[in-house]
């Protein structure tokens, strides 16, 4: 079979293809909605209850275990940094202007409160979506919470 030649109206081979802009479609539908949304139905509904509990438990354990390890690492880093700063300050290597620190902290606190008040509707929407997801997938969510607690303990 001989290959087809593009029509003569196309000057280059690239002109023979239509360009589709998928970003417009993706803006309206997040990946979360495509996987767990109302139109597609939850993906895990086709599995048995035991499989859903195990799936939730395993993912919860993994998340809890990682949360525990990352939390310990972050606490160690912050605590160690604070300890080194205190040692350096006590030894005279660093002098801290506590009044300036207090002023900067209060200014940052006001900015955070402003941003939190602006973000409140968005947060309420996310909380509503999370609540709806948990209601639709109660079995998986229960397994996840149990696995998360076990992951934190291990």
N, C-alpha and C positions, 0 to 999 in steps of 0.2 A: 504494500500500500504506500503510495507516494505521499510525502508530507504536504499538508495544505499550506498554500502561501496566503499571507494576509492580504486583504483588499488593498488596492493601490492608493486608497484615500489615506491610509496610514503611512506617515513618512518614516517612522521608526518602529521597531518592534515593541517598544514600551507603550506606544500610543494605541496598540491593539487591545490593551486591557483597561477595564474600567476601575477607577480608584474608589474604594469604599472607605468612608470615614467611620470607623468603629467607636471613636471616642464619644460621639454624640449618643450612641446607644448605650455605652458603658456608663455615662454620667447618670442616666436615669435609673440604672439597675446596678446595685452593688453586688459583689460576688456573694455576699452573705444572703441576699434576697434570692439569688438564683439557686443557691444550694438548699437553703432552709425556708424559702419563702412560701406564700400561700399557693401560688400557681403550680409550683413544682411538687409541693408536698414534701414533708421531711424524708430524707433519703433512708433513714433507718427504719421506717415503718414496715418495710418488707421483711425485716428480720424478726425472729422470735423474741419474747420478753427476756429470756435468759441471755441471748446474744446481745441485746441492747444493754442489759445491766453490766455484762462483762465489758462491752465496748466503752461504756461510760466509766466503769471502774478503772480500766487500764489507762484511759486518757487522763482521768483524774489523778491516778497515782503518778503518772509521768509529770503532770503539771505540778503536783504537790512536791515531788522530789526535786524538780528543778527550782521551784520557788524557794524551797528550804536551802538549797546549795547557794543560789544567787543571793538570798537574803543574808546568809552567814558571811559571804564574801563582801557584800556591801557594808554590813555592820562592822566587819573587821577593818575595812578600808577607811570608813568614816571615823571609827574610834581610834584607829592608829594615827590617822592624820591629826585628829584633835589632840591626842597625847603628845605627838611630836611638836605641835604648835605650842602647847603648854610648857613643855620642857624647854623649847627655844625661848619662849617668853620669860620663863623663870631664870634662865641662864643669862639673859640680857642680850641675846642675839636679835630678838624681835621685840619691838615695843608697839603695843596695840593701843590705838586711840579709841577707847571704849565708848566715848560720847559720839564719835563719828559712826561707829558700828551700830549703836542704838538708833541713830538718826536714819542710817541707810536701811536698817531692818524695818523700821516703822514705815518708811517710804515704800519699800517693797511690799509690805503687808497691805497698804492702801491700794497699790496697783493690782495685787492679786485679788482683792475684794472687788474691785471694779470689773476685772475680767471675769470673775466668777459670776457676778450678777448678769453680765452680758451673755454668758454661756448657759445660763439656767434653762432656757427653752430647749436647747440642743441636748442637754443632759437628760431632761425629762423625756424627750423623744427616745433617746437611747435606752433609758430605763424601761420605758414602755415596750420597746422591741425585745429587750432581754426577758421581760416578764412573759410576753407572749410566746417566745421561744421555749421558755421553761415549761409553760403550760402545755404546749404542743408535744414536748418531748420529756414528759415527767419521768419516765423510766430511765432514760439515758442521763438526765440531770441528777436523779437520785444516785445512780451509780457513780457519776462523776464526783459528787460531793463526798461520798464514802471513800472513793479512791484518793481524792485530794487529801483528806484527813489522814489516811494511811500513809500516803506519800510524805506528808509533813512529819509524821512520826518515825519514818524509817531513816 
